[in-house]
Amino acid sequence: MRAKMKVIKVEQHETCEILHFQAVSRNSYPADGSDEDNTYANFTPSGSVTLTVANKDLHGNFKAGDKYFIDFTKAE
């Protein structure tokens, strides 16, 4: 499964960053449904993910408003 999510908040701490994501959505979409966010919002109308990132090399790479695809693959 693939979700398209937007960073809504980044909490910066001394040893980690906490990233808050929510499923993409808008107040309105084009009538022809051509907006990619519309397609994702149709199948995943709501959702949230919170990740704590301790890898300092990744700190500062995520900004509020940025959008990401998040893939879910079953682990064996």
mmCIF file of the N, C-alpha and C atoms, coordinates in Angstrom:
data_MODEL
# 
_entry.id   MODEL 
# 
loop_
_atom_site.group_PDB 
_atom_site.id 
_atom_site.type_symbol 
_atom_site.label_atom_id 
_atom_site.label_alt_id 
_atom_site.label_comp_id 
_atom_site.label_asym_id 
_atom_site.label_entity_id 
_atom_site.label_seq_id 
_atom_site.pdbx_PDB_ins_code 
_atom_site.Cartn_x 
_atom_site.Cartn_y 
_atom_site.Cartn_z 
_atom_site.occupancy 
_atom_site.B_iso_or_equiv 
_atom_site.pdbx_formal_charge 
_atom_site.auth_seq_id 
_atom_site.auth_comp_id 
_atom_site.auth_asym_id 
_atom_site.auth_atom_id 
_atom_site.pdbx_PDB_model_num 
ATOM 1   N N  . MET A 1 1  ? 0.843   -1.165  0.000   1.00 0.00 ? 1  MET A N  1 
ATOM 2   C CA . MET A 1 1  ? 0.000   0.000   0.000   1.00 0.00 ? 1  MET A CA 1 
ATOM 3   C C  . MET A 1 1  ? 0.893   1.234   0.000   1.00 0.00 ? 1  MET A C  1 
ATOM 4   N N  . ARG A 1 2  ? 0.462   2.231   -0.716  1.00 0.00 ? 2  ARG A N  1 
ATOM 5   C CA . ARG A 1 2  ? 1.196   3.496   -0.747  1.00 0.00 ? 2  ARG A CA 1 
ATOM 6   C C  . ARG A 1 2  ? 0.270   4.613   -0.301  1.00 0.00 ? 2  ARG A C  1 
ATOM 7   N N  . ALA A 1 3  ? 0.758   5.434   0.616   1.00 0.00 ? 3  ALA A N  1 
ATOM 8   C CA . ALA A 1 3  ? 0.011   6.602   1.078   1.00 0.00 ? 3  ALA A CA 1 
ATOM 9   C C  . ALA A 1 3  ? 0.798   7.856   0.698   1.00 0.00 ? 3  ALA A C  1 
ATOM 10  N N  . LYS A 1 4  ? 0.079   8.911   0.419   1.00 0.00 ? 4  LYS A N  1 
ATOM 11  C CA . LYS A 1 4  ? 0.718   10.204  0.176   1.00 0.00 ? 4  LYS A CA 1 
ATOM 12  C C  . LYS A 1 4  ? 0.390   11.069  1.388   1.00 0.00 ? 4  LYS A C  1 
ATOM 13  N N  . MET A 1 5  ? 1.452   11.515  2.063   1.00 0.00 ? 5  MET A N  1 
ATOM 14  C CA . MET A 1 5  ? 1.260   12.245  3.310   1.00 0.00 ? 5  MET A CA 1 
ATOM 15  C C  . MET A 1 5  ? 2.050   13.542  3.302   1.00 0.00 ? 5  MET A C  1 
ATOM 16  N N  . LYS A 1 6  ? 1.576   14.471  4.122   1.00 0.00 ? 6  LYS A N  1 
ATOM 17  C CA . LYS A 1 6  ? 2.188   15.789  4.221   1.00 0.00 ? 6  LYS A CA 1 
ATOM 18  C C  . LYS A 1 6  ? 2.727   15.980  5.637   1.00 0.00 ? 6  LYS A C  1 
ATOM 19  N N  . VAL A 1 7  ? 3.919   16.564  5.728   1.00 0.00 ? 7  VAL A N  1 
ATOM 20  C CA . VAL A 1 7  ? 4.502   16.895  7.027   1.00 0.00 ? 7  VAL A CA 1 
ATOM 21  C C  . VAL A 1 7  ? 3.712   18.082  7.574   1.00 0.00 ? 7  VAL A C  1 
ATOM 22  N N  . ILE A 1 8  ? 3.112   17.905  8.750   1.00 0.00 ? 8  ILE A N  1 
ATOM 23  C CA . ILE A 1 8  ? 2.358   19.011  9.337   1.00 0.00 ? 8  ILE A CA 1 
ATOM 24  C C  . ILE A 1 8  ? 3.114   19.695  10.475  1.00 0.00 ? 8  ILE A C  1 
ATOM 25  N N  . LYS A 1 9  ? 4.105   18.970  11.034  1.00 0.00 ? 9  LYS A N  1 
ATOM 26  C CA . LYS A 1 9  ? 4.855   19.546  12.150  1.00 0.00 ? 9  LYS A CA 1 
ATOM 27  C C  . LYS A 1 9  ? 6.168   18.796  12.317  1.00 0.00 ? 9  LYS A C  1 
ATOM 28  N N  . VAL A 1 10 ? 7.224   19.530  12.650  1.00 0.00 ? 10 VAL A N  1 
ATOM 29  C CA . VAL A 1 10 ? 8.520   18.936  12.984  1.00 0.00 ? 10 VAL A CA 1 
ATOM 30  C C  . VAL A 1 10 ? 8.923   19.480  14.347  1.00 0.00 ? 10 VAL A C  1 
ATOM 31  N N  . GLU A 1 11 ? 9.067   18.577  15.302  1.00 0.00 ? 11 GLU A N  1 
ATOM 32  C CA . GLU A 1 11 ? 9.524   18.969  16.638  1.00 0.00 ? 11 GLU A CA 1 
ATOM 33  C C  . GLU A 1 11 ? 11.020  18.677  16.719  1.00 0.00 ? 11 GLU A C  1 
ATOM 34  N N  . GLN A 1 12 ? 11.800  19.696  16.980  1.00 0.00 ? 12 GLN A N  1 
ATOM 35  C CA . GLN A 1 12 ? 13.245  19.525  17.072  1.00 0.00 ? 12 GLN A CA 1 
ATOM 36  C C  . GLN A 1 12 ? 13.664  19.447  18.538  1.00 0.00 ? 12 GLN A C  1 
ATOM 37  N N  . HIS A 1 13 ? 14.392  18.391  18.853  1.00 0.00 ? 13 HIS A N  1 
ATOM 38  C CA . HIS A 1 13 ? 14.905  18.161  20.200  1.00 0.00 ? 13 HIS A CA 1 
ATOM 39  C C  . HIS A 1 13 ? 16.413  17.978  20.102  1.00 0.00 ? 13 HIS A C  1 
ATOM 40  N N  . GLU A 1 14 ? 17.080  17.949  21.210  1.00 0.00 ? 14 GLU A N  1 
ATOM 41  C CA . GLU A 1 14 ? 18.542  17.838  21.222  1.00 0.00 ? 14 GLU A CA 1 
ATOM 42  C C  . GLU A 1 14 ? 19.023  16.544  20.564  1.00 0.00 ? 14 GLU A C  1 
ATOM 43  N N  . THR A 1 15 ? 18.352  15.442  20.819  1.00 0.00 ? 15 THR A N  1 
ATOM 44  C CA . THR A 1 15 ? 18.832  14.142  20.332  1.00 0.00 ? 15 THR A CA 1 
ATOM 45  C C  . THR A 1 15 ? 17.968  13.535  19.238  1.00 0.00 ? 15 THR A C  1 
ATOM 46  N N  . CYS A 1 16 ? 16.858  14.193  18.876  1.00 0.00 ? 16 CYS A N  1 
ATOM 47  C CA . CYS A 1 16 ? 15.971  13.613  17.863  1.00 0.00 ? 16 CYS A CA 1 
ATOM 48  C C  . CYS A 1 16 ? 15.066  14.680  17.272  1.00 0.00 ? 16 CYS A C  1 
ATOM 49  N N  . GLU A 1 17 ? 14.384  14.305  16.194  1.00 0.00 ? 17 GLU A N  1 
ATOM 50  C CA . GLU A 1 17 ? 13.295  15.093  15.637  1.00 0.00 ? 17 GLU A CA 1 
ATOM 51  C C  . GLU A 1 17 ? 12.056  14.209  15.638  1.00 0.00 ? 17 GLU A C  1 
ATOM 52  N N  . ILE A 1 18 ? 10.912  14.804  15.930  1.00 0.00 ? 18 ILE A N  1 
ATOM 53  C CA . ILE A 1 18 ? 9.658   14.066  15.854  1.00 0.00 ? 18 ILE A CA 1 
ATOM 54  C C  . ILE A 1 18 ? 8.886   14.638  14.674  1.00 0.00 ? 18 ILE A C  1 
ATOM 55  N N  . LEU A 1 19 ? 8.604   13.759  13.714  1.00 0.00 ? 19 LEU A N  1 
ATOM 56  C CA . LEU A 1 19 ? 7.925   14.146  12.484  1.00 0.00 ? 19 LEU A CA 1 
ATOM 57  C C  . LEU A 1 19 ? 6.461   13.736  12.564  1.00 0.00 ? 19 LEU A C  1 
ATOM 58  N N  . HIS A 1 20 ? 5.576   14.673  12.253  1.00 0.00 ? 20 HIS A N  1 
ATOM 59  C CA . HIS A 1 20 ? 4.137   14.414  12.262  1.00 0.00 ? 20 HIS A CA 1 
ATOM 60  C C  . HIS A 1 20 ? 3.617   14.541  10.833  1.00 0.00 ? 20 HIS A C  1 
ATOM 61  N N  . PHE A 1 21 ? 2.997   13.476  10.339  1.00 0.00 ? 21 PHE A N  1 
ATOM 62  C CA . PHE A 1 21 ? 2.451   13.441  8.986   1.00 0.00 ? 21 PHE A CA 1 
ATOM 63  C C  . PHE A 1 21 ? 0.933   13.269  9.046   1.00 0.00 ? 21 PHE A C  1 
ATOM 64  N N  . GLN A 1 22 ? 0.234   13.799  8.034   1.00 0.00 ? 22 GLN A N  1 
ATOM 65  C CA . GLN A 1 22 ? -1.183  13.499  7.869   1.00 0.00 ? 22 GLN A CA 1 
ATOM 66  C C  . GLN A 1 22 ? -1.452  13.221  6.400   1.00 0.00 ? 22 GLN A C  1 
ATOM 67  N N  . ALA A 1 23 ? -2.506  12.452  6.148   1.00 0.00 ? 23 ALA A N  1 
ATOM 68  C CA . ALA A 1 23 ? -2.879  12.128  4.775   1.00 0.00 ? 23 ALA A CA 1 
ATOM 69  C C  . ALA A 1 23 ? -3.187  13.422  4.018   1.00 0.00 ? 23 ALA A C  1 
ATOM 70  N N  . VAL A 1 24 ? -2.822  13.469  2.730   1.00 0.00 ? 24 VAL A N  1 
ATOM 71  C CA . VAL A 1 24 ? -3.069  14.668  1.930   1.00 0.00 ? 24 VAL A CA 1 
ATOM 72  C C  . VAL A 1 24 ? -4.566  14.895  1.783   1.00 0.00 ? 24 VAL A C  1 
ATOM 73  N N  . SER A 1 25 ? -4.922  16.157  1.766   1.00 0.00 ? 25 SER A N  1 
ATOM 74  C CA . SER A 1 25 ? -6.314  16.546  1.534   1.00 0.00 ? 25 SER A CA 1 
ATOM 75  C C  . SER A 1 25 ? -6.343  18.025  1.172   1.00 0.00 ? 25 SER A C  1 
ATOM 76  N N  . ARG A 1 26 ? -7.434  18.435  0.594   1.00 0.00 ? 26 ARG A N  1 
ATOM 77  C CA . ARG A 1 26 ? -7.619  19.847  0.246   1.00 0.00 ? 26 ARG A CA 1 
ATOM 78  C C  . ARG A 1 26 ? -9.067  20.221  0.502   1.00 0.00 ? 26 ARG A C  1 
ATOM 79  N N  . ASN A 1 27 ? -9.323  21.522  0.497   1.00 0.00 ? 27 ASN A N  1 
ATOM 80  C CA . ASN A 1 27 ? -10.706 21.991  0.619   1.00 0.00 ? 27 ASN A CA 1 
ATOM 81  C C  . ASN A 1 27 ? -11.467 21.787  -0.674  1.00 0.00 ? 27 ASN A C  1 
ATOM 82  N N  . SER A 1 28 ? -10.751 21.844  -1.809  1.00 0.00 ? 28 SER A N  1 
ATOM 83  C CA . SER A 1 28 ? -11.410 21.633  -3.104  1.00 0.00 ? 28 SER A CA 1 
ATOM 84  C C  . SER A 1 28 ? -10.404 21.059  -4.091  1.00 0.00 ? 28 SER A C  1 
ATOM 85  N N  . TYR A 1 29 ? -10.935 20.391  -5.102  1.00 0.00 ? 29 TYR A N  1 
ATOM 86  C CA . TYR A 1 29 ? -10.126 19.770  -6.153  1.00 0.00 ? 29 TYR A CA 1 
ATOM 87  C C  . TYR A 1 29 ? -10.690 20.178  -7.505  1.00 0.00 ? 29 TYR A C  1 
ATOM 88  N N  . PRO A 1 30 ? -9.890  20.041  -8.571  1.00 0.00 ? 30 PRO A N  1 
ATOM 89  C CA . PRO A 1 30 ? -10.408 20.331  -9.904  1.00 0.00 ? 30 PRO A CA 1 
ATOM 90  C C  . PRO A 1 30 ? -11.597 19.413  -10.215 1.00 0.00 ? 30 PRO A C  1 
ATOM 91  N N  . ALA A 1 31 ? -12.567 19.924  -10.942 1.00 0.00 ? 31 ALA A N  1 
ATOM 92  C CA . ALA A 1 31 ? -13.776 19.157  -11.270 1.00 0.00 ? 31 ALA A CA 1 
ATOM 93  C C  . ALA A 1 31 ? -13.458 17.871  -12.030 1.00 0.00 ? 31 ALA A C  1 
ATOM 94  N N  . ASP A 1 32 ? -12.373 17.884  -12.811 1.00 0.00 ? 32 ASP A N  1 
ATOM 95  C CA . ASP A 1 32 ? -12.037 16.690  -13.591 1.00 0.00 ? 32 ASP A CA 1 
ATOM 96  C C  . ASP A 1 32 ? -11.257 15.653  -12.779 1.00 0.00 ? 32 ASP A C  1 
ATOM 97  N N  . GLY A 1 33 ? -10.969 15.946  -11.498 1.00 0.00 ? 33 GLY A N  1 
ATOM 98  C CA . GLY A 1 33 ? -10.277 14.989  -10.631 1.00 0.00 ? 33 GLY A CA 1 
ATOM 99  C C  . GLY A 1 33 ? -8.812  14.805  -10.972 1.00 0.00 ? 33 GLY A C  1 
ATOM 100 N N  . SER A 1 34 ? -8.222  15.750  -11.703 1.00 0.00 ? 34 SER A N  1 
ATOM 101 C CA . SER A 1 34 ? -6.858  15.590  -12.208 1.00 0.00 ? 34 SER A CA 1 
ATOM 102 C C  . SER A 1 34 ? -5.777  15.786  -11.153 1.00 0.00 ? 34 SER A C  1 
ATOM 103 N N  . ASP A 1 35 ? -6.096  16.285  -9.988  1.00 0.00 ? 35 ASP A N  1 
ATOM 104 C CA . ASP A 1 35 ? -5.094  16.519  -8.952  1.00 0.00 ? 35 ASP A CA 1 
ATOM 105 C C  . ASP A 1 35 ? -4.701  15.194  -8.295  1.00 0.00 ? 35 ASP A C  1 
ATOM 106 N N  . GLU A 1 36 ? -3.398  14.894  -8.249  1.00 0.00 ? 36 GLU A N  1 
ATOM 107 C CA . GLU A 1 36 ? -2.934  13.626  -7.672  1.00 0.00 ? 36 GLU A CA 1 
ATOM 108 C C  . GLU A 1 36 ? -3.347  13.478  -6.210  1.00 0.00 ? 36 GLU A C  1 
ATOM 109 N N  . ASP A 1 37 ? -3.315  14.570  -5.444  1.00 0.00 ? 37 ASP A N  1 
ATOM 110 C CA . ASP A 1 37 ? -3.735  14.501  -4.044  1.00 0.00 ? 37 ASP A CA 1 
ATOM 111 C C  . ASP A 1 37 ? -5.181  14.027  -3.935  1.00 0.00 ? 37 ASP A C  1 
ATOM 112 N N  . ASN A 1 38 ? -6.015  14.431  -4.901  1.00 0.00 ? 38 ASN A N  1 
ATOM 113 C CA . ASN A 1 38 ? -7.412  14.011  -4.913  1.00 0.00 ? 38 ASN A CA 1 
ATOM 114 C C  . ASN A 1 38 ? -7.520  12.491  -4.991  1.00 0.00 ? 38 ASN A C  1 
ATOM 115 N N  . THR A 1 39 ? -6.703  11.873  -5.830  1.00 0.00 ? 39 THR A N  1 
ATOM 116 C CA . THR A 1 39 ? -6.727  10.419  -5.977  1.00 0.00 ? 39 THR A CA 1 
ATOM 117 C C  . THR A 1 39 ? -6.361  9.742   -4.666  1.00 0.00 ? 39 THR A C  1 
ATOM 118 N N  . TYR A 1 40 ? -5.312  10.212  -4.011  1.00 0.00 ? 40 TYR A N  1 
ATOM 119 C CA . TYR A 1 40 ? -4.902  9.611   -2.735  1.00 0.00 ? 40 TYR A CA 1 
ATOM 120 C C  . TYR A 1 40 ? -5.933  9.880   -1.637  1.00 0.00 ? 40 TYR A C  1 
ATOM 121 N N  . ALA A 1 41 ? -6.475  11.091  -1.581  1.00 0.00 ? 41 ALA A N  1 
ATOM 122 C CA . ALA A 1 41 ? -7.463  11.430  -0.560  1.00 0.00 ? 41 ALA A CA 1 
ATOM 123 C C  . ALA A 1 41 ? -8.740  10.623  -0.734  1.00 0.00 ? 41 ALA A C  1 
ATOM 124 N N  . ASN A 1 42 ? -9.073  10.273  -1.953  1.00 0.00 ? 42 ASN A N  1 
ATOM 125 C CA . ASN A 1 42 ? -10.268 9.475   -2.216  1.00 0.00 ? 42 ASN A CA 1 
ATOM 126 C C  . ASN A 1 42 ? -10.164 8.091   -1.574  1.00 0.00 ? 42 ASN A C  1 
ATOM 127 N N  . PHE A 1 43 ? -8.996  7.478   -1.643  1.00 0.00 ? 43 PHE A N  1 
ATOM 128 C CA . PHE A 1 43 ? -8.812  6.126   -1.113  1.00 0.00 ? 43 PHE A CA 1 
ATOM 129 C C  . PHE A 1 43 ? -8.296  6.102   0.325   1.00 0.00 ? 43 PHE A C  1 
ATOM 130 N N  . THR A 1 44 ? -7.636  7.167   0.751   1.00 0.00 ? 44 THR A N  1 
ATOM 131 C CA . THR A 1 44 ? -7.174  7.284   2.143   1.00 0.00 ? 44 THR A CA 1 
ATOM 132 C C  . THR A 1 44 ? -7.571  8.677   2.622   1.00 0.00 ? 44 THR A C  1 
ATOM 133 N N  . PRO A 1 45 ? -8.848  8.860   2.973   1.00 0.00 ? 45 PRO A N  1 
ATOM 134 C CA . PRO A 1 45 ? -9.323  10.205  3.296   1.00 0.00 ? 45 PRO A CA 1 
ATOM 135 C C  . PRO A 1 45 ? -8.780  10.786  4.594   1.00 0.00 ? 45 PRO A C  1 
ATOM 136 N N  . SER A 1 46 ? -8.283  9.940   5.485   1.00 0.00 ? 46 SER A N  1 
ATOM 137 C CA . SER A 1 46 ? -7.676  10.476  6.691   1.00 0.00 ? 46 SER A CA 1 
ATOM 138 C C  . SER A 1 46 ? -6.632  9.501   7.208   1.00 0.00 ? 46 SER A C  1 
ATOM 139 N N  . GLY A 1 47 ? -5.694  10.009  7.971   1.00 0.00 ? 47 GLY A N  1 
ATOM 140 C CA . GLY A 1 47 ? -4.654  9.174   8.550   1.00 0.00 ? 47 GLY A CA 1 
ATOM 141 C C  . GLY A 1 47 ? -3.536  10.032  9.082   1.00 0.00 ? 47 GLY A C  1 
ATOM 142 N N  . SER A 1 48 ? -2.779  9.462   10.014  1.00 0.00 ? 48 SER A N  1 
ATOM 143 C CA . SER A 1 48 ? -1.635  10.187  10.553  1.00 0.00 ? 48 SER A CA 1 
ATOM 144 C C  . SER A 1 48 ? -0.537  9.208   10.933  1.00 0.00 ? 48 SER A C  1 
ATOM 145 N N  . VAL A 1 49 ? 0.690   9.700   10.893  1.00 0.00 ? 49 VAL A N  1 
ATOM 146 C CA . VAL A 1 49 ? 1.872   8.922   11.263  1.00 0.00 ? 49 VAL A CA 1 
ATOM 147 C C  . VAL A 1 49 ? 2.786   9.860   12.037  1.00 0.00 ? 49 VAL A C  1 
ATOM 148 N N  . THR A 1 50 ? 3.348   9.367   13.123  1.00 0.00 ? 50 THR A N  1 
ATOM 149 C CA . THR A 1 50 ? 4.337   10.123  13.888  1.00 0.00 ? 50 THR A CA 1 
ATOM 150 C C  . THR A 1 50 ? 5.593   9.267   13.988  1.00 0.00 ? 50 THR A C  1 
ATOM 151 N N  . LEU A 1 51 ? 6.727   9.840   13.611  1.00 0.00 ? 51 LEU A N  1 
ATOM 152 C CA . LEU A 1 51 ? 8.000   9.128   13.640  1.00 0.00 ? 51 LEU A CA 1 
ATOM 153 C C  . LEU A 1 51 ? 9.023   9.924   14.447  1.00 0.00 ? 51 LEU A C  1 
ATOM 154 N N  . THR A 1 52 ? 9.758   9.244   15.301  1.00 0.00 ? 52 THR A N  1 
ATOM 155 C CA . THR A 1 52 ? 10.883  9.857   16.003  1.00 0.00 ? 52 THR A CA 1 
ATOM 156 C C  . THR A 1 52 ? 12.148  9.446   15.269  1.00 0.00 ? 52 THR A C  1 
ATOM 157 N N  . VAL A 1 53 ? 12.911  10.430  14.814  1.00 0.00 ? 53 VAL A N  1 
ATOM 158 C CA . VAL A 1 53 ? 14.119  10.177  14.039  1.00 0.00 ? 53 VAL A CA 1 
ATOM 159 C C  . VAL A 1 53 ? 15.330  10.537  14.888  1.00 0.00 ? 53 VAL A C  1 
ATOM 160 N N  . ALA A 1 54 ? 16.140  9.530   15.227  1.00 0.00 ? 54 ALA A N  1 
ATOM 161 C CA . ALA A 1 54 ? 17.332  9.748   16.038  1.00 0.00 ? 54 ALA A CA 1 
ATOM 162 C C  . ALA A 1 54 ? 18.595  9.904   15.186  1.00 0.00 ? 54 ALA A C  1 
ATOM 163 N N  . ASN A 1 55 ? 18.509  9.610   13.894  1.00 0.00 ? 55 ASN A N  1 
ATOM 164 C CA . ASN A 1 55 ? 19.649  9.713   12.985  1.00 0.00 ? 55 ASN A CA 1 
ATOM 165 C C  . ASN A 1 55 ? 19.912  11.191  12.691  1.00 0.00 ? 55 ASN A C  1 
ATOM 166 N N  . LYS A 1 56 ? 20.973  11.730  13.283  1.00 0.00 ? 56 LYS A N  1 
ATOM 167 C CA . LYS A 1 56 ? 21.290  13.158  13.137  1.00 0.00 ? 56 LYS A CA 1 
ATOM 168 C C  . LYS A 1 56 ? 21.523  13.571  11.687  1.00 0.00 ? 56 LYS A C  1 
ATOM 169 N N  . ASP A 1 57 ? 21.950  12.630  10.831  1.00 0.00 ? 57 ASP A N  1 
ATOM 170 C CA . ASP A 1 57 ? 22.164  12.944  9.420   1.00 0.00 ? 57 ASP A CA 1 
ATOM 171 C C  . ASP A 1 57 ? 20.856  13.316  8.714   1.00 0.00 ? 57 ASP A C  1 
ATOM 172 N N  . LEU A 1 58 ? 19.731  12.904  9.259   1.00 0.00 ? 58 LEU A N  1 
ATOM 173 C CA . LEU A 1 58 ? 18.432  13.211  8.660   1.00 0.00 ? 58 LEU A CA 1 
ATOM 174 C C  . LEU A 1 58 ? 17.790  14.468  9.233   1.00 0.00 ? 58 LEU A C  1 
ATOM 175 N N  . HIS A 1 59 ? 18.304  14.948  10.356  1.00 0.00 ? 59 HIS A N  1 
ATOM 176 C CA . HIS A 1 59 ? 17.704  16.128  10.981  1.00 0.00 ? 59 HIS A CA 1 
ATOM 177 C C  . HIS A 1 59 ? 17.801  17.325  10.048  1.00 0.00 ? 59 HIS A C  1 
ATOM 178 N N  . GLY A 1 60 ? 16.700  18.052  9.962   1.00 0.00 ? 60 GLY A N  1 
ATOM 179 C CA . GLY A 1 60 ? 16.652  19.242  9.113   1.00 0.00 ? 60 GLY A CA 1 
ATOM 180 C C  . GLY A 1 60 ? 16.210  18.971  7.694   1.00 0.00 ? 60 GLY A C  1 
ATOM 181 N N  . ASN A 1 61 ? 16.058  17.689  7.313   1.00 0.00 ? 61 ASN A N  1 
ATOM 182 C CA . ASN A 1 61 ? 15.652  17.354  5.948   1.00 0.00 ? 61 ASN A CA 1 
ATOM 183 C C  . ASN A 1 61 ? 14.146  17.427  5.730   1.00 0.00 ? 61 ASN A C  1 
ATOM 184 N N  . PHE A 1 62 ? 13.361  17.351  6.788   1.00 0.00 ? 62 PHE A N  1 
ATOM 185 C CA . PHE A 1 62 ? 11.910  17.349  6.673   1.00 0.00 ? 62 PHE A CA 1 
ATOM 186 C C  . PHE A 1 62 ? 11.372  18.708  7.099   1.00 0.00 ? 62 PHE A C  1 
ATOM 187 N N  . LYS A 1 63 ? 10.519  19.291  6.274   1.00 0.00 ? 63 LYS A N  1 
ATOM 188 C CA . LYS A 1 63 ? 9.948   20.613  6.531   1.00 0.00 ? 63 LYS A CA 1 
ATOM 189 C C  . LYS A 1 63 ? 8.427   20.526  6.479   1.00 0.00 ? 63 LYS A C  1 
ATOM 190 N N  . ALA A 1 64 ? 7.758   21.281  7.355   1.00 0.00 ? 64 ALA A N  1 
ATOM 191 C CA . ALA A 1 64 ? 6.299   21.348  7.327   1.00 0.00 ? 64 ALA A CA 1 
ATOM 192 C C  . ALA A 1 64 ? 5.846   21.781  5.936   1.00 0.00 ? 64 ALA A C  1 
ATOM 193 N N  . GLY A 1 65 ? 4.849   21.082  5.417   1.00 0.00 ? 65 GLY A N  1 
ATOM 194 C CA . GLY A 1 65 ? 4.321   21.374  4.084   1.00 0.00 ? 65 GLY A CA 1 
ATOM 195 C C  . GLY A 1 65 ? 4.842   20.445  3.004   1.00 0.00 ? 65 GLY A C  1 
ATOM 196 N N  . ASP A 1 66 ? 5.998   19.809  3.234   1.00 0.00 ? 66 ASP A N  1 
ATOM 197 C CA . ASP A 1 66 ? 6.539   18.858  2.256   1.00 0.00 ? 66 ASP A CA 1 
ATOM 198 C C  . ASP A 1 66 ? 5.655   17.622  2.208   1.00 0.00 ? 66 ASP A C  1 
ATOM 199 N N  . LYS A 1 67 ? 5.547   17.021  1.027   1.00 0.00 ? 67 LYS A N  1 
ATOM 200 C CA . LYS A 1 67 ? 4.747   15.808  0.850   1.00 0.00 ? 67 LYS A CA 1 
ATOM 201 C C  . LYS A 1 67 ? 5.654   14.632  0.519   1.00 0.00 ? 67 LYS A C  1 
ATOM 202 N N  . TYR A 1 68 ? 5.265   13.454  1.013   1.00 0.00 ? 68 TYR A N  1 
ATOM 203 C CA . TYR A 1 68 ? 6.048   12.235  0.807   1.00 0.00 ? 68 TYR A CA 1 
ATOM 204 C C  . TYR A 1 68 ? 5.112   11.065  0.516   1.00 0.00 ? 68 TYR A C  1 
ATOM 205 N N  . PHE A 1 69 ? 5.621   10.122  -0.254  1.00 0.00 ? 69 PHE A N  1 
ATOM 206 C CA . PHE A 1 69 ? 4.957   8.832   -0.391  1.00 0.00 ? 69 PHE A CA 1 
ATOM 207 C C  . PHE A 1 69 ? 5.500   7.934   0.713   1.00 0.00 ? 69 PHE A C  1 
ATOM 208 N N  . ILE A 1 70 ? 4.619   7.248   1.387   1.00 0.00 ? 70 ILE A N  1 
ATOM 209 C CA . ILE A 1 70 ? 5.013   6.289   2.410   1.00 0.00 ? 70 ILE A CA 1 
ATOM 210 C C  . ILE A 1 70 ? 4.489   4.932   1.975   1.00 0.00 ? 70 ILE A C  1 
ATOM 211 N N  . ASP A 1 71 ? 5.404   3.995   1.795   1.00 0.00 ? 71 ASP A N  1 
ATOM 212 C CA . ASP A 1 71 ? 5.049   2.653   1.337   1.00 0.00 ? 71 ASP A CA 1 
ATOM 213 C C  . ASP A 1 71 ? 5.001   1.677   2.503   1.00 0.00 ? 71 ASP A C  1 
ATOM 214 N N  . PHE A 1 72 ? 3.981   0.838   2.496   1.00 0.00 ? 72 PHE A N  1 
ATOM 215 C CA . PHE A 1 72 ? 3.819   -0.199  3.516   1.00 0.00 ? 72 PHE A CA 1 
ATOM 216 C C  . PHE A 1 72 ? 3.987   -1.544  2.835   1.00 0.00 ? 72 PHE A C  1 
ATOM 217 N N  . THR A 1 73 ? 4.999   -2.278  3.244   1.00 0.00 ? 73 THR A N  1 
ATOM 218 C CA . THR A 1 73 ? 5.271   -3.600  2.716   1.00 0.00 ? 73 THR A CA 1 
ATOM 219 C C  . THR A 1 73 ? 5.322   -4.569  3.897   1.00 0.00 ? 73 THR A C  1 
ATOM 220 N N  . LYS A 1 74 ? 4.579   -5.637  3.812   1.00 0.00 ? 74 LYS A N  1 
ATOM 221 C CA . LYS A 1 74 ? 4.532   -6.605  4.905   1.00 0.00 ? 74 LYS A CA 1 
ATOM 222 C C  . LYS A 1 74 ? 5.924   -7.206  5.135   1.00 0.00 ? 74 LYS A C  1 
ATOM 223 N N  . ALA A 1 75 ? 6.336   -7.208  6.399   1.00 0.00 ? 75 ALA A N  1 
ATOM 224 C CA . ALA A 1 75 ? 7.618   -7.803  6.779   1.00 0.00 ? 75 ALA A CA 1 
ATOM 225 C C  . ALA A 1 75 ? 7.368   -9.243  7.213   1.00 0.00 ? 75 ALA A C  1 
ATOM 226 N N  . GLU A 1 76 ? 8.230   -10.122 6.789   1.00 0.00 ? 76 GLU A N  1 
ATOM 227 C CA . GLU A 1 76 ? 8.099   -11.541 7.167   1.00 0.00 ? 76 GLU A CA 1 
ATOM 228 C C  . GLU A 1 76 ? 8.909   -11.820 8.404   1.00 0.00 ? 76 GLU A C  1 
# 
